[in-house]
Amino acid sequence: MRGHPGGGEEGGRQVSEAPTERGAEVGRRIGVGLMYGFWKPRVLGAWRVPATGPVILAVNHAHNIDGPMVMGVAPRPTHFLIKKEAFVGPLGSFLKGIGQVEVDRSGADRAAIGNALAVLEQGGVLGIFPEGTRGEGDFASLRAGLAYFAVRSGAPIVPVAVLGSTDAPGRLIKALPRLRSRVDVVFGDAFQAGDGSGRRTRRALDDATVRIQEQLTAHLKNARRLTGR
């Protein structure tokens, strides 16, 4: 989603095929089997994820396995915002079945916004790649969607750094860590994106985005120090 997804959403929010926590729990169990079967996850700080209530996991995105990895190692079922291009054929049905949220990144996708907010309103966990697409995984470029969801819902953000050996030899598939290699997943301290005023103006969201980027960048730096990556 480009820009701020707000603008007249009050009273007109669209929700279709809202994801269920039961589906996300199924996805979590599948993720556990796959991630621990193919790689060697080392999880640090999972206790920092609040045990109850709405939470947003802000995950860096360098590998294709980032989403499934976090789904498998997070202590709570997670609903990720996933680009609509992935929802094709049987895979699309599968992703919807495990509680993931389809999003059209070309504009303000009101159905995706409504479904994501519904997850948070129901006290669930929403996973977001704030960079919008797979890249360097350094949180260098953030989209405004994360700030909107955090300020609108009041949910705390937990930064998550997924650090794998993408530059290691022996990889069979590009952009995937080498099979059976260690992948570190580091959860950071929860924080609030808003300034406490409850404002959702464009300026407030811009300021929140700056605060978020500072927090995520600091967490990634600390995660690299802790893991030696």
C-alpha positions in Angstrom: 0.0 0.0 0.0 1.5 3.3 -1.0 1.2 6.5 1.1 -1.2 6.8 4.0 -4.1 4.3 3.8 -6.4 6.7 5.7 -8.7 9.2 4.3 -12.4 8.5 4.9 -11.9 5.0 6.3 -14.2 5.7 9.3 -17.5 4.0 8.9 -16.7 2.8 5.5 -14.1 0.1 6.2 -14.2 -2.9 3.9 -13.7 -6.3 5.3 -13.9 -9.4 3.2 -12.9 -13.0 4.2 -11.5 -11.8 7.5 -8.7 -14.0 8.6 -9.2 -16.3 11.6 -6.9 -17.0 14.5 -7.6 -20.7 14.2 -6.2 -20.5 10.6 -3.2 -18.6 11.8 -2.5 -21.2 14.5 -2.6 -23.9 11.8 -0.1 -21.8 9.8 2.1 -21.5 12.9 2.2 -25.3 13.3 3.1 -25.8 9.7 5.8 -23.1 10.0 7.3 -24.9 13.0 7.6 -28.1 11.0 9.0 -26.6 7.9 11.4 -24.1 9.4 12.9 -26.5 12.0 12.9 -29.2 9.3 14.9 -27.3 6.7 16.9 -24.8 8.8 18.2 -24.4 12.4 16.3 -21.4 13.8 17.8 -19.7 16.9 15.2 -17.5 18.5 16.2 -14.7 20.9 13.8 -12.5 22.9 10.5 -14.2 22.0 9.3 -13.4 25.5 9.2 -9.7 24.5 6.0 -10.4 22.5 3.1 -9.5 24.7 1.2 -12.6 25.7 -2.2 -11.1 25.0 -3.8 -8.2 23.2 -3.1 -6.7 19.7 0.5 -6.6 18.6 2.3 -5.7 15.3 5.4 -7.6 14.4 7.6 -5.4 12.1 9.9 -7.8 10.3 12.9 -7.0 8.0 12.6 -8.7 4.6 15.7 -10.2 2.9 14.7 -13.8 2.5 11.7 -15.6 1.0 11.4 -17.5 4.2 11.1 -14.5 6.5 7.3 -14.7 6.8 7.1 -18.5 7.3 10.1 -18.4 9.7 8.5 -15.8 12.0 5.1 -17.6 11.8 6.9 -20.8 12.9 8.9 -19.3 15.8 6.7 -16.5 17.1 5.0 -17.4 20.4 1.5 -16.4 19.0 -0.3 -17.1 15.8 0.5 -14.4 13.3 -1.4 -12.9 10.3 0.9 -11.5 7.7 0.1 -8.9 5.1 1.1 -10.7 1.9 1.2 -9.3 -1.7 -1.8 -10.3 -3.8 0.5 -11.8 -6.5 1.1 -14.7 -4.1 -2.6 -15.5 -3.9 -2.8 -17.5 -7.1 -4.4 -20.9 -7.5 -4.0 -23.5 -4.7 -1.4 -21.3 -2.9 -3.9 -18.5 -2.6 -6.5 -20.8 -1.0 -3.8 -22.2 1.3 -2.7 -18.7 2.4 -6.2 -17.6 3.1 -6.8 -20.9 5.0 -3.9 -20.2 7.4 -5.2 -16.7 8.2 -2.9 -14.5 6.0 -4.1 -11.2 4.6 -4.0 -10.4 0.9 -3.0 -6.9 0.0 -2.8 -5.0 -3.3 0.4 -2.9 -3.0 -0.5 -0.6 -5.9 -2.8 1.6 -3.9 -4.8 1.9 -0.7 -6.4 -1.5 -0.5 -9.5 -0.9 1.7 -10.3 -4.6 2.0 -6.8 -5.4 3.3 -6.8 -2.4 5.6 -10.2 -3.5 7.1 -9.0 -7.1 7.5 -5.7 -6.0 9.1 -7.5 -3.7 11.6 -10.0 -6.5 12.3 -7.1 -8.7 13.4 -5.9 -6.1 15.8 -9.3 -5.2 17.1 -9.8 -8.9 17.9 -6.6 -8.8 19.9 -4.5 -10.7 17.4 -1.0 -10.4 16.0 -0.4 -8.7 12.7 2.9 -9.2 10.8 4.1 -6.5 8.5 7.2 -6.1 6.2 7.5 -2.3 6.6 9.9 -2.1 3.7 7.0 -3.3 1.5 9.1 -5.8 -0.5 12.1 -8.1 -0.2 15.3 -6.1 -0.4 18.4 -5.6 1.8 16.4 -6.2 4.9 17.9 -3.1 6.6 14.7 -1.1 7.3 16.2 1.7 5.1 12.9 2.5 3.4 9.7 2.3 5.3 6.1 2.7 3.9 3.5 4.6 5.9 1.2 1.6 6.3 2.9 0.4 9.5 2.5 3.8 11.2 -1.1 3.9 10.2 -2.0 0.5 11.7 0.0 1.2 14.8 -1.5 4.7 15.4 -5.0 3.8 14.4 -5.2 0.6 16.6 -2.9 1.7 19.4 -1.2 -1.7 19.2 2.5 -1.8 20.3 5.1 -2.7 17.6 7.6 -5.4 18.3 10.6 -5.2 15.9 11.8 -8.5 14.5 15.2 -9.1 12.8 15.6 -12.3 10.7 19.2 -12.8 10.0 20.3 -15.7 7.8 23.3 -16.8 5.7 22.2 -15.6 2.2 25.8 -15.0 1.3 26.9 -18.5 2.2 27.9 -21.0 -0.4 25.9 -24.1 -1.1 22.5 -22.5 -1.5 20.2 -24.4 -3.8 17.7 -21.6 -4.3 18.5 -17.9 -4.6 17.4 -15.7 -1.7 17.1 -18.7 0.6 19.5 -19.6 3.4 21.5 -22.7 2.8 19.6 -25.8 4.0 20.3 -26.7 7.6 22.1 -23.5 8.2 21.4 -21.3 11.2 18.8 -18.6 10.9 18.6 -16.1 13.8 15.3 -14.5 14.7 15.6 -11.7 17.2 12.6 -10.1 18.8 13.0 -6.6 20.3 11.2 -4.5 22.9 7.7 -3.5 22.2 7.1 0.3 21.7 4.3 2.7 20.8 4.6 4.5 17.5 2.3 7.4 18.4 3.1 10.4 20.4 0.3 9.8 22.9 -2.0 12.4 21.5 -4.2 10.0 19.5 -3.9 12.2 16.4 -4.0 10.4 13.0 -3.2 13.4 10.8 -0.7 13.1 7.9 1.9 15.0 10.1 1.3 12.6 13.0 1.8 9.6 10.7 4.9 11.1 9.2 6.3 11.7 12.7 5.4 8.1 13.7 7.1 6.7 10.7 10.3 8.5 11.7 10.1 7.1 15.3 9.4 3.6 13.9 12.4 3.7 11.6 14.7 4.8 14.4 13.5 2.0 16.6 13.7 -0.7 13.9 17.2 0.4 12.7 18.5 0.4 16.3 17.0 -3.0 16.9 18.6 -4.4 13.7 22.0 -3.0 14.8 21.6 -4.6 18.2 20.4 -7.9 16.7 23.5 -8.0 14.4 25.7 -7.3 17.4 24.1 -10.1 19.5 24.3 -12.7 16.7 27.6 -11.7 15.1 26.0 -11.3 11.7 
